[in-house]
Amino acid sequence: MSEVLQSLLKEIRECRLCEEHLPLGPRPVVQAHFGARVLIVGQAPGRRVHETGVPFNDPSGVRLRDWLGIDSSVFYDAEKIALLPMGFCFPGTGKSGDLPPRPECAEAWREKLLDRLPSIQLTLLIGQYALKYHLGTSQKKNLTETVRAWRDYSEEGIIPLPHPSPRNNLWLRKNAWFEAEVLPVLKSRIRVLL
């Protein structure tokens, strides 16, 4: 099982499917191990992550690790946490931030990877692209309502989250219930699983 996953990860890291659409070229960023118990589904690497090759190596990652109540050594332990963004390469920058993840990644790799992660017990969905793919029609009318209904998904081992980006500071201030209600449960689940 492990060898099959390692072979798949090697293929992904060599992927050039959407090379012509990537302003900085391909550099797939992914972390996975067949024993990982937590799956974090982000959107796509940002410019800084593209430059370093380290997922969530930015202020969003600092906040996310704080939300989880873990440090970098645990976060970057592939045997504990799988990091599979919806797009594995930096898609470029648009008028109001990074562009959406390229759809080729999910089409080519997502199900193959998920099929090789048998130990996942908790999936954290970060942002609208992860919500749409993984929740489909069971998501609510918008991200806020989906995150507010987090209990509806917890039986399935899923917790929807807003993006931890500093760009979401206003959302976090307006939705104080997230920090008060969701984060304590999230930290507790992470402690039990890891």
Backbone as CSV, one residue per row, in Angstrom:
resi,resn,N_x,N_y,N_z,CA_x,CA_y,CA_z,C_x,C_y,C_z
1,MET,0.832,-1.207,0.000,0.000,0.000,0.000,0.864,1.254,0.000
2,SER,1.862,1.285,0.856,2.739,2.444,0.964,3.487,2.703,-0.342
3,GLU,3.949,1.622,-0.986,4.713,1.778,-2.229,3.838,2.363,-3.342
4,VAL,2.578,1.951,-3.373,1.654,2.462,-4.389,1.444,3.962,-4.187
5,LEU,1.249,4.371,-2.932,1.077,5.796,-2.640,2.339,6.571,-2.975
6,GLN,3.492,6.037,-2.616,4.756,6.735,-2.903,4.951,6.896,-4.410
7,SER,4.585,5.884,-5.166,4.681,5.962,-6.625,3.737,7.035,-7.174
8,LEU,2.524,7.087,-6.626,1.555,8.092,-7.049,2.049,9.497,-6.710
9,LEU,2.598,9.686,-5.512,3.124,10.998,-5.119,4.270,11.424,-6.033
10,LYS,5.104,10.474,-6.437,6.207,10.775,-7.372,5.630,11.260,-8.703
11,GLU,4.597,10.569,-9.194,3.930,10.981,-10.436,3.372,12.401,-10.319
12,ILE,2.723,12.677,-9.185,2.123,13.999,-8.970,3.196,15.073,-8.949
13,ARG,4.289,14.810,-8.272,5.357,15.815,-8.168,6.029,16.076,-9.520
14,GLU,5.847,15.157,-10.458,6.383,15.333,-11.811,5.313,15.826,-12.794
15,CYS,4.105,16.057,-12.306,2.973,16.433,-13.155,3.221,17.756,-13.883
16,ARG,2.800,17.792,-15.133,2.916,18.997,-15.960,1.606,19.261,-16.710
17,LEU,0.493,18.704,-16.217,-0.792,18.796,-16.914,-1.194,20.216,-17.295
18,CYS,-1.043,21.156,-16.384,-1.521,22.518,-16.660,-0.373,23.529,-16.742
19,GLU,0.796,23.050,-17.093,2.002,23.874,-17.141,1.808,25.175,-17.913
20,GLU,1.110,25.109,-19.032,0.941,26.295,-19.873,0.121,27.392,-19.207
21,HIS,-0.620,27.052,-18.149,-1.474,28.022,-17.455,-0.847,28.571,-16.178
22,LEU,0.331,28.085,-15.816,0.942,28.459,-14.543,2.024,29.513,-14.753
23,PRO,1.841,30.721,-14.220,2.799,31.804,-14.459,4.203,31.532,-13.924
24,LEU,4.310,30.737,-12.874,5.628,30.417,-12.320,6.052,28.988,-12.625
25,GLY,5.288,28.315,-13.473,5.591,26.931,-13.814,5.072,25.967,-12.763
26,PRO,5.125,24.675,-13.061,4.614,23.690,-12.119,5.571,23.437,-10.956
27,ARG,5.009,23.295,-9.787,5.724,22.836,-8.590,4.664,22.268,-7.644
28,PRO,4.216,21.053,-7.927,3.173,20.453,-7.096,3.605,20.331,-5.633
29,VAL,2.741,20.798,-4.745,2.999,20.750,-3.310,1.911,19.890,-2.672
30,VAL,2.329,18.776,-2.088,1.396,17.816,-1.499,2.133,17.046,-0.410
31,GLN,1.390,16.629,0.616,1.966,15.831,1.701,0.976,14.716,2.021
32,ALA,1.432,13.463,1.995,0.527,12.353,2.281,1.308,11.121,2.728
33,HIS,0.654,10.297,3.517,1.190,9.015,3.980,-0.010,8.118,4.241
34,PHE,0.112,6.838,3.966,-1.052,5.944,4.124,-1.536,5.868,5.569
35,GLY,-0.706,6.235,6.541,-1.103,6.192,7.946,-1.693,7.490,8.475
36,ALA,-1.714,8.544,7.660,-2.236,9.847,8.115,-3.680,9.700,8.574
37,ARG,-4.012,10.355,9.684,-5.367,10.257,10.246,-6.178,11.524,10.001
38,VAL,-5.484,12.615,9.675,-6.149,13.897,9.425,-5.826,14.333,8.001
39,LEU,-6.855,14.743,7.279,-6.693,15.260,5.919,-7.089,16.724,5.924
40,ILE,-6.187,17.572,5.455,-6.475,18.998,5.321,-6.547,19.309,3.833
41,VAL,-7.712,19.791,3.416,-7.947,20.116,2.014,-7.983,21.634,1.878
42,GLY,-6.931,22.194,1.311,-6.879,23.626,1.068,-7.290,23.943,-0.360
43,GLN,-6.925,25.137,-0.807,-7.283,25.558,-2.159,-6.145,25.263,-3.129
44,ALA,-5.075,26.069,-3.058,-3.891,25.878,-3.895,-2.752,26.634,-3.233
45,PRO,-1.523,26.229,-3.489,-0.397,26.933,-2.884,-0.358,28.407,-3.312
46,GLY,0.053,29.265,-2.408,0.297,30.660,-2.734,1.709,30.821,-3.274
47,ARG,2.054,32.041,-3.612,3.384,32.314,-4.178,4.505,31.881,-3.234
48,ARG,4.368,32.198,-1.950,5.426,31.852,-0.985,5.578,30.336,-0.855
49,VAL,4.471,29.628,-0.854,4.521,28.166,-0.785,5.167,27.617,-2.055
50,HIS,4.847,28.204,-3.194,5.463,27.786,-4.450,6.986,27.950,-4.370
51,GLU,7.420,29.064,-3.828,8.865,29.342,-3.753,9.590,28.369,-2.836
52,THR,8.962,27.996,-1.722,9.630,27.133,-0.733,9.329,25.657,-0.917
53,GLY,8.183,25.344,-1.533,7.773,23.954,-1.653,7.196,23.387,-0.358
54,VAL,6.969,24.252,0.640,6.456,23.827,1.942,5.010,24.299,2.073
55,PRO,4.042,23.369,2.222,2.639,23.767,2.307,2.345,24.617,3.544
56,PHE,1.469,25.579,3.385,1.049,26.467,4.475,2.247,27.102,5.176
57,ASN,3.266,27.434,4.410,4.455,28.095,4.926,4.273,29.610,4.791
58,ASP,3.231,30.114,5.455,2.848,31.512,5.326,1.982,31.885,6.517
59,PRO,1.524,33.143,6.607,0.668,33.529,7.746,-0.607,32.681,7.867
60,SER,-1.143,32.215,6.760,-2.320,31.330,6.819,-1.976,30.045,7.568
61,GLY,-0.810,29.522,7.325,-0.378,28.298,7.992,-0.175,28.494,9.488
62,VAL,0.358,29.664,9.859,0.539,29.966,11.282,-0.817,29.950,11.977
63,ARG,-1.793,30.627,11.373,-3.139,30.667,11.958,-3.765,29.268,11.974
64,LEU,-3.625,28.521,10.906,-4.208,27.185,10.841,-3.631,26.285,11.933
65,ARG,-2.321,26.312,12.126,-1.710,25.498,13.181,-2.212,25.923,14.557
66,ASP,-2.449,27.220,14.733,-3.018,27.709,15.984,-4.442,27.169,16.166
67,TRP,-5.241,27.209,15.102,-6.601,26.664,15.169,-6.586,25.195,15.582
68,LEU,-5.587,24.447,15.099,-5.506,23.015,15.378,-4.864,22.716,16.730
69,GLY,-4.161,23.713,17.273,-3.475,23.514,18.543,-2.238,22.645,18.423
70,ILE,-1.560,22.725,17.269,-0.355,21.911,17.054,0.783,22.791,16.545
71,ASP,1.997,22.272,16.662,3.149,23.015,16.153,3.561,22.480,14.781
72,SER,4.577,23.078,14.222,5.028,22.711,12.869,5.502,21.267,12.778
73,SER,6.130,20.765,13.837,6.654,19.396,13.766,5.527,18.375,13.594
74,VAL,4.390,18.616,14.213,3.240,17.721,14.055,2.567,17.976,12.705
75,PHE,2.393,19.248,12.364,1.709,19.626,11.124,2.404,19.042,9.896
76,TYR,3.733,19.053,9.903,4.481,18.573,8.742,4.892,17.106,8.857
77,ASP,4.277,16.380,9.762,4.509,14.941,9.874,3.490,14.240,8.987
78,ALA,3.930,13.810,7.819,3.024,13.193,6.839,2.358,11.929,7.374
79,GLU,2.968,11.271,8.353,2.359,10.070,8.926,1.142,10.419,9.776
80,LYS,0.993,11.703,10.118,-0.147,12.149,10.918,-1.136,12.972,10.110
81,ILE,-0.609,13.872,9.273,-1.465,14.815,8.557,-1.167,14.781,7.055
82,ALA,-2.214,14.603,6.275,-2.113,14.695,4.815,-2.578,16.093,4.408
83,LEU,-1.832,16.726,3.534,-2.157,18.065,3.025,-2.362,17.949,1.517
84,LEU,-3.632,17.978,1.107,-3.970,17.815,-0.309,-4.823,18.976,-0.783
85,PRO,-4.200,20.031,-1.281,-5.006,21.136,-1.791,-5.786,20.711,-3.031
86,MET,-6.785,21.491,-3.378,-7.578,21.193,-4.568,-6.745,21.344,-5.836
87,GLY,-5.783,22.222,-5.810,-4.812,22.373,-6.894,-3.432,22.303,-6.284
88,PHE,-2.506,21.569,-6.886,-1.197,21.356,-6.274,-0.167,22.423,-6.610
89,CYS,-0.457,23.274,-7.592,0.502,24.298,-8.008,-0.086,25.701,-7.838
90,PHE,0.792,26.680,-7.666,0.378,28.084,-7.573,-0.280,28.487,-8.890
91,PRO,-1.563,28.912,-8.856,-2.293,29.204,-10.089,-2.064,30.604,-10.647
92,GLY,-1.404,31.469,-9.877,-1.218,32.853,-10.305,-2.084,33.792,-9.481
93,THR,-1.916,35.070,-9.743,-2.617,36.095,-8.977,-3.622,36.818,-9.860
94,GLY,-4.807,37.066,-9.294,-5.848,37.814,-9.984,-6.019,39.180,-9.353
95,LYS,-7.124,39.851,-9.639,-7.377,41.204,-9.132,-7.530,41.256,-7.626
96,SER,-8.137,40.208,-7.031,-8.408,40.269,-5.593,-7.731,39.138,-4.823
97,GLY,-6.635,38.642,-5.312,-5.916,37.563,-4.634,-5.522,36.480,-5.623
98,ASP,-5.147,35.337,-5.080,-4.735,34.230,-5.940,-5.908,33.719,-6.774
99,LEU,-5.579,33.239,-7.953,-6.591,32.656,-8.835,-7.095,31.336,-8.253
100,PRO,-8.242,30.862,-8.728,-8.759,29.570,-8.254,-7.794,28.435,-8.615
101,PRO,-7.868,27.334,-7.876,-7.032,26.175,-8.228,-7.370,25.679,-9.629
102,ARG,-6.362,25.221,-10.337,-6.588,24.653,-11.664,-7.420,23.367,-11.519
103,PRO,-8.435,23.176,-12.336,-9.313,22.001,-12.197,-8.645,20.682,-12.597
104,GLU,-7.576,20.747,-13.367,-6.919,19.524,-13.834,-6.437,18.648,-12.677
105,CYS,-5.995,19.272,-11.603,-5.468,18.502,-10.458,-6.515,17.558,-9.885
106,ALA,-7.666,18.120,-9.543,-8.711,17.290,-8.937,-9.141,16.188,-9.906
107,GLU,-9.292,16.543,-11.168,-9.727,15.559,-12.158,-8.725,14.413,-12.304
108,ALA,-7.457,14.740,-12.293,-6.431,13.720,-12.539,-6.025,12.940,-11.294
109,TRP,-5.999,13.601,-10.145,-5.330,12.993,-8.996,-6.163,12.768,-7.740
110,ARG,-7.221,13.552,-7.535,-7.878,13.575,-6.225,-8.382,12.203,-5.762
111,GLU,-9.200,11.546,-6.556,-9.764,10.260,-6.137,-8.683,9.192,-5.975
112,LYS,-7.687,9.206,-6.836,-6.582,8.248,-6.713,-5.889,8.410,-5.362
113,LEU,-5.668,9.653,-4.969,-5.015,9.908,-3.683,-5.916,9.516,-2.515
114,LEU,-7.161,9.949,-2.551,-8.082,9.655,-1.453,-8.249,8.147,-1.257
115,ASP,-8.242,7.398,-2.351,-8.369,5.941,-2.272,-7.178,5.294,-1.568
116,ARG,-6.065,6.007,-1.509,-4.840,5.459,-0.915,-4.548,6.036,0.468
117,LEU,-5.567,6.640,1.073,-5.435,7.183,2.428,-6.484,6.533,3.335
118,PRO,-6.298,5.251,3.660,-7.323,4.497,4.372,-7.489,4.857,5.851
119,SER,-6.537,5.569,6.422,-6.570,5.841,7.864,-7.200,7.178,8.226
120,ILE,-7.611,7.959,7.227,-8.177,9.283,7.493,-9.449,9.158,8.324
121,GLN,-9.483,9.888,9.439,-10.656,9.892,10.316,-11.287,11.267,10.440
122,LEU,-10.523,12.300,10.050,-11.040,13.666,10.111,-10.558,14.421,8.886
123,THR,-11.499,15.031,8.180,-11.178,15.831,7.000,-11.574,17.276,7.268
124,LEU,-10.615,18.176,7.105,-10.853,19.607,7.281,-10.906,20.247,5.906
125,LEU,-12.045,20.850,5.594,-12.249,21.476,4.287,-12.094,22.978,4.435
126,ILE,-11.103,23.533,3.756,-10.782,24.950,3.892,-11.155,25.700,2.620
127,GLY,-12.155,26.551,2.724,-12.524,27.408,1.609,-13.528,26.790,0.657
128,GLN,-14.043,27.646,-0.222,-15.170,27.275,-1.084,-14.873,26.159,-2.080
129,TYR,-13.662,26.074,-2.607,-13.368,25.038,-3.608,-13.345,23.652,-2.968
130,ALA,-12.791,23.557,-1.771,-12.780,22.287,-1.039,-14.202,21.897,-0.640
131,LEU,-14.983,22.891,-0.196,-16.367,22.615,0.193,-17.169,22.091,-0.992
132,LYS,-17.044,22.759,-2.105,-17.826,22.379,-3.289,-17.485,20.954,-3.732
133,TYR,-16.210,20.643,-3.776,-15.803,19.318,-4.254,-16.240,18.216,-3.289
134,HIS,-15.971,18.399,-2.021,-16.190,17.333,-1.048,-17.614,17.260,-0.492
135,LEU,-18.320,18.378,-0.466,-19.681,18.362,0.083,-20.757,18.365,-0.986
136,GLY,-20.435,18.867,-2.165,-21.410,18.889,-3.249,-22.708,19.570,-2.840
137,THR,-23.812,18.911,-3.051,-25.119,19.510,-2.769,-25.450,19.579,-1.280
138,SER,-24.650,18.955,-0.438,-24.936,19.025,0.998,-24.384,20.297,1.650
139,GLN,-23.613,21.092,0.877,-23.163,22.355,1.454,-24.331,23.340,1.489
140,LYS,-24.237,24.310,2.370,-25.298,25.301,2.531,-25.139,26.392,1.471
141,LYS,-25.934,27.468,1.586,-25.972,28.474,0.512,-24.675,29.256,0.343
142,ASN,-23.841,29.321,1.381,-22.542,30.000,1.256,-21.571,29.429,2.280
143,LEU,-20.347,29.892,2.234,-19.318,29.372,3.126,-19.680,29.602,4.589
144,THR,-20.151,30.779,4.924,-20.488,31.081,6.319,-21.533,30.113,6.854
145,GLU,-22.601,29.884,6.084,-23.650,28.989,6.545,-23.170,27.540,6.613
146,THR,-22.282,27.164,5.718,-21.733,25.804,5.749,-20.870,25.615,6.989
147,VAL,-20.008,26.589,7.272,-19.167,26.497,8.472,-20.039,26.533,9.723
148,ARG,-21.070,27.382,9.723,-21.970,27.464,10.883,-22.677,26.122,11.138
149,ALA,-22.894,25.351,10.077,-23.567,24.047,10.193,-22.560,22.905,10.351
150,TRP,-21.400,23.187,10.886,-20.326,22.198,10.978,-20.767,20.908,11.657
151,ARG,-21.682,20.996,12.606,-22.145,19.786,13.313,-22.838,18.810,12.347
152,ASP,-23.453,19.345,11.299,-24.139,18.496,10.318,-23.174,17.545,9.609
153,TYR,-21.904,17.909,9.553,-20.913,17.129,8.814,-19.998,16.318,9.717
154,SER,-20.018,16.617,11.014,-19.046,15.993,11.907,-19.234,14.479,12.043
155,GLU,-20.455,13.985,11.864,-20.689,12.531,11.896,-19.935,11.833,10.761
156,GLU,-19.743,12.558,9.653,-19.027,12.012,8.500,-17.520,12.204,8.639
157,GLY,-17.088,12.790,9.761,-15.663,13.039,9.959,-15.168,14.243,9.194
158,ILE,-16.050,15.221,8.978,-15.706,16.421,8.212,-15.982,17.657,9.057
159,ILE,-15.051,18.608,9.005,-15.296,19.919,9.602,-14.961,20.971,8.544
160,PRO,-15.959,21.749,8.109,-15.699,22.830,7.149,-15.120,24.041,7.888
161,LEU,-14.157,24.694,7.247,-13.492,25.847,7.854,-13.407,26.998,6.859
162,PRO,-13.356,28.237,7.372,-13.035,29.350,6.488,-11.536,29.291,6.192
163,HIS,-11.099,30.045,5.229,-9.663,30.088,4.971,-8.981,30.850,6.102
164,PRO,-7.852,30.357,6.595,-7.172,31.033,7.701,-6.362,32.268,7.286
165,SER,-6.512,32.710,6.077,-5.767,33.857,5.575,-6.045,35.121,6.391
166,PRO,-5.034,35.971,6.557,-5.263,37.278,7.184,-6.314,38.108,6.440
167,ARG,-6.558,37.784,5.180,-7.598,38.480,4.419,-8.987,38.214,5.001
168,ASN,-9.097,37.179,5.854,-10.382,36.826,6.450,-10.546,37.361,7.874
169,ASN,-9.713,38.302,8.275,-9.829,38.859,9.627,-11.216,39.443,9.877
170,LEU,-11.773,40.134,8.898,-13.100,40.725,9.048,-14.144,39.622,9.247
171,TRP,-14.066,38.556,8.458,-15.006,37.434,8.607,-14.914,36.866,10.019
172,LEU,-13.711,36.687,10.515,-13.523,36.121,11.854,-14.085,37.039,12.931
173,ARG,-13.933,38.350,12.752,-14.502,39.295,13.730,-16.029,39.265,13.695
174,LYS,-16.595,39.173,12.500,-18.057,39.161,12.359,-18.675,37.844,12.828
175,ASN,-17.896,36.799,12.851,-18.399,35.465,13.177,-17.657,34.892,14.390
176,ALA,-17.794,35.585,15.505,-17.083,35.203,16.734,-17.472,33.799,17.203
177,TRP,-18.640,33.312,16.812,-19.067,31.960,17.161,-18.075,30.913,16.669
178,PHE,-17.385,31.199,15.563,-16.432,30.227,15.016,-15.340,29.919,16.038
179,GLU,-14.744,30.955,16.569,-13.673,30.760,17.556,-14.218,30.163,18.856
180,ALA,-15.411,30.584,19.246,-15.993,30.126,20.516,-16.526,28.697,20.454
181,GLU,-17.127,28.309,19.323,-17.801,27.015,19.228,-17.014,25.952,18.464
182,VAL,-16.447,26.340,17.331,-15.819,25.354,16.458,-14.395,25.014,16.899
183,LEU,-13.588,26.024,17.193,-12.180,25.758,17.475,-11.932,24.864,18.686
184,PRO,-12.672,25.014,19.795,-12.432,24.081,20.906,-12.692,22.619,20.529
185,VAL,-13.745,22.379,19.743,-14.054,21.015,19.298,-12.973,20.522,18.336
186,LEU,-12.566,21.390,17.427,-11.520,21.034,16.467,-10.239,20.646,17.200
187,LYS,-9.798,21.466,18.137,-8.568,21.170,18.887,-8.694,19.860,19.655
188,SER,-9.839,19.629,20.227,-10.060,18.393,20.975,-9.978,17.172,20.061
189,ARG,-10.621,17.252,18.897,-10.583,16.133,17.931,-9.155,15.866,17.467
190,ILE,-8.411,16.928,17.212,-7.026,16.780,16.764,-6.190,16.120,17.866
191,ARG,-6.356,16.561,19.102,-5.602,15.945,20.216,-5.875,14.444,20.308
192,VAL,-7.118,14.058,20.178,-7.484,12.641,20.274,-6.872,11.840,19.108
193,LEU,-6.932,12.387,17.914,-6.453,11.660,16.741,-4.937,11.590,16.637
194,LEU,-4.256,12.609,17.132,-2.811,12.649,16.961,-2.058,12.303,18.227
